[in-house]
Amino acid sequence: MLSGICIMFGKSGSTSPTLKEIAKTFRMTGWISLWIQLVLTVVSSIILIFAGALSRSGGANQNSPTTGIGVLVTIFGIAVLVFNMYWALFRYIPIGRKLDGVAANRPRKSDTIQVLRMGLIASLIGILLSLLGAEATVGLLAAKAFNQGIGGFVNTDPSKFIQPLDILVVQASINVILAQFFGITASLWLLNRMSKQ
């Protein structure tokens, strides 16, 4: 029992000030990360749903960013964000509570670092998916821009013009990237705090 407690963060029954600070940091970072990601995820989801509904009613063509692979990959990025929010709510915050509690219930430092690494890996996968989605969407917008006309030739087909809805899809992708960035920042911040323990 004593060897198990020595492996954990605190060696004595009382909580050291450093451990209290780390526990508070875990809780605060978990909540802040959760809320920032939640707000950005909801905004991005609403934009994508709105864009999808308008593109269906307007009969969007295959060159529309609302029907492209970029939106699909961005949706996968949102799915990873949902996992990140779960991870913040059910991993980071409870670890903070356990670190502030009884020494026998505290998680081992290695287990805590493993949880942080998993959150960091998930955020990196999410940001990769979000960047790929944004790249695909911007690529479609560039193709539309080139098809609008060059020099004295102007295309009169309205489906080839960049629409405000197309820009909203880019905004949704950027919001997902920003939310993933906050997930990475939270994991790195907590990992940094753990390495100082």
C-alpha positions in Angstrom: 0.0 0.0 0.0 2.8 2.4 1.0 4.7 1.7 -2.2 1.6 2.4 -4.3 1.1 5.7 -2.6 4.7 6.7 -3.1 4.4 6.1 -6.8 1.4 8.5 -6.9 1.7 12.2 -6.8 1.7 12.8 -3.1 3.8 10.8 -0.8 2.1 11.9 2.4 -1.6 12.1 3.3 -1.7 15.9 3.0 -1.9 17.6 -0.4 1.1 19.7 -1.2 0.5 23.3 -2.6 2.1 22.3 -5.9 -0.3 19.3 -6.2 -3.3 21.6 -5.4 -2.2 24.0 -8.1 -1.9 21.1 -10.6 -5.3 19.8 -9.6 -6.9 23.2 -10.0 -5.1 23.6 -13.4 -6.6 20.3 -14.6 -10.1 21.3 -13.6 -9.9 24.8 -15.0 -8.2 23.8 -18.2 -10.7 20.9 -18.7 -13.7 23.2 -18.3 -12.2 26.1 -20.4 -11.2 23.6 -23.2 -14.6 22.0 -23.1 -16.6 25.2 -23.4 -14.4 26.8 -26.1 -14.6 23.6 -28.2 -18.3 23.3 -27.6 -19.1 26.8 -28.7 -16.9 26.5 -31.8 -18.3 23.1 -32.6 -21.9 24.2 -32.4 -21.2 27.3 -34.5 -19.4 25.2 -37.2 -22.2 22.5 -37.1 -24.9 25.1 -37.5 -23.0 26.7 -40.5 -22.6 23.3 -42.2 -26.2 22.4 -41.6 -27.3 25.7 -42.9 -25.0 25.5 -45.9 -26.2 21.9 -46.7 -29.8 22.9 -46.5 -29.4 25.9 -48.7 -27.3 24.0 -51.3 -30.0 21.3 -51.5 -32.8 23.8 -52.0 -30.7 25.8 -54.5 -29.5 22.8 -56.4 -25.8 23.1 -55.9 -23.5 21.6 -58.5 -20.5 19.4 -57.9 -18.1 22.3 -57.8 -19.8 23.7 -54.8 -17.8 23.6 -51.5 -21.1 22.6 -49.7 -21.2 19.3 -51.6 -17.4 18.6 -51.7 -15.2 16.3 -49.9 -14.0 19.2 -47.8 -17.3 19.3 -45.9 -17.2 15.6 -45.3 -13.6 15.7 -43.9 -14.6 18.8 -41.8 -17.5 16.7 -40.4 -15.0 14.0 -39.4 -12.9 16.8 -37.7 -16.1 17.8 -35.8 -16.5 14.1 -34.7 -13.0 14.2 -33.3 -13.9 17.5 -31.5 -16.8 15.6 -29.8 -14.3 13.0 -28.6 -12.1 15.9 -27.3 -14.9 17.4 -25.4 -15.7 14.0 -23.9 -12.0 13.6 -23.0 -12.0 17.0 -21.3 -15.2 16.4 -19.4 -14.5 12.8 -18.3 -10.7 12.6 -18.1 -9.1 16.0 -17.4 -11.7 17.3 -14.9 -12.0 14.1 -12.9 -8.2 13.8 -12.7 -8.1 17.3 -11.2 -10.7 16.2 -8.6 -8.8 13.1 -7.8 -5.5 14.9 -7.5 -7.1 17.2 -4.9 -8.5 14.3 -3.0 -7.2 11.5 -0.8 -3.7 10.3 -1.6 -4.9 6.7 -2.0 -7.3 7.7 -4.8 -4.8 9.9 -6.8 -3.9 8.6 -10.2 -0.3 7.7 -10.9 1.8 10.3 -12.8 2.4 7.9 -15.7 -1.3 7.2 -16.0 -2.1 10.9 -16.1 0.6 11.6 -18.7 -0.9 8.8 -20.8 -4.3 10.4 -20.6 -2.8 13.7 -21.7 -1.0 12.0 -24.6 -4.2 10.4 -25.8 -5.9 13.8 -25.7 -3.0 15.4 -27.6 -3.0 12.6 -30.3 -6.8 13.0 -30.7 -6.4 16.7 -31.2 -3.6 16.3 -33.7 -5.7 13.9 -35.7 -8.6 16.3 -35.5 -6.5 19.3 -36.7 -5.1 17.2 -39.5 -8.7 16.3 -40.7 -9.8 19.9 -40.3 -6.8 21.2 -42.3 -7.5 18.7 -45.1 -11.2 19.7 -45.1 -10.2 23.4 -45.3 -7.7 22.7 -48.0 -10.2 20.8 -50.1 -12.8 23.6 -49.7 -10.3 26.3 -50.5 -9.2 24.3 -53.6 -12.8 24.2 -54.8 -13.1 28.0 -54.2 -9.9 28.6 -56.2 -11.3 26.5 -59.1 -14.5 28.6 -59.0 -12.5 31.8 -58.9 -10.5 30.7 -62.0 -13.7 29.8 -63.8 -15.3 33.2 -63.2 -13.3 34.6 -66.1 -9.9 35.8 -66.9 -9.0 39.0 -68.8 -11.9 40.3 -70.9 -13.8 37.0 -70.8 -16.5 36.9 -68.1 -18.4 33.8 -67.4 -22.2 34.3 -67.1 -23.0 31.0 -65.4 -24.0 32.0 -61.8 -23.1 28.5 -60.5 -19.5 29.2 -61.3 -19.3 32.3 -59.1 -18.2 32.3 -55.5 -21.2 32.6 -53.3 -21.4 33.9 -49.7 -22.5 30.4 -48.7 -19.1 29.1 -50.0 -17.3 31.4 -47.7 -19.4 30.3 -44.7 -18.2 26.7 -45.4 -14.6 28.0 -45.1 -15.5 29.7 -41.9 -16.9 26.5 -40.5 -13.6 24.7 -41.3 -11.5 27.5 -39.7 -13.7 27.3 -36.6 -13.0 23.5 -36.3 -9.3 24.1 -36.8 -9.4 26.8 -34.0 -11.3 24.4 -31.7 -8.7 21.7 -32.3 -5.9 24.2 -31.6 -7.4 24.9 -28.2 -7.5 21.1 -27.5 -3.9 20.8 -28.4 -3.0 23.9 -26.3 -4.9 22.5 -23.3 -3.1 19.1 -23.6 0.3 20.7 -23.9 -0.3 23.1 -21.1 -1.3 20.2 -18.8 1.6 18.1 -19.9 3.9 21.0 -19.2 2.5 21.4 -15.7 2.9 17.7 -15.1 6.5 17.7 -16.2 7.2 20.3 -13.5 5.8 18.0 -10.7 
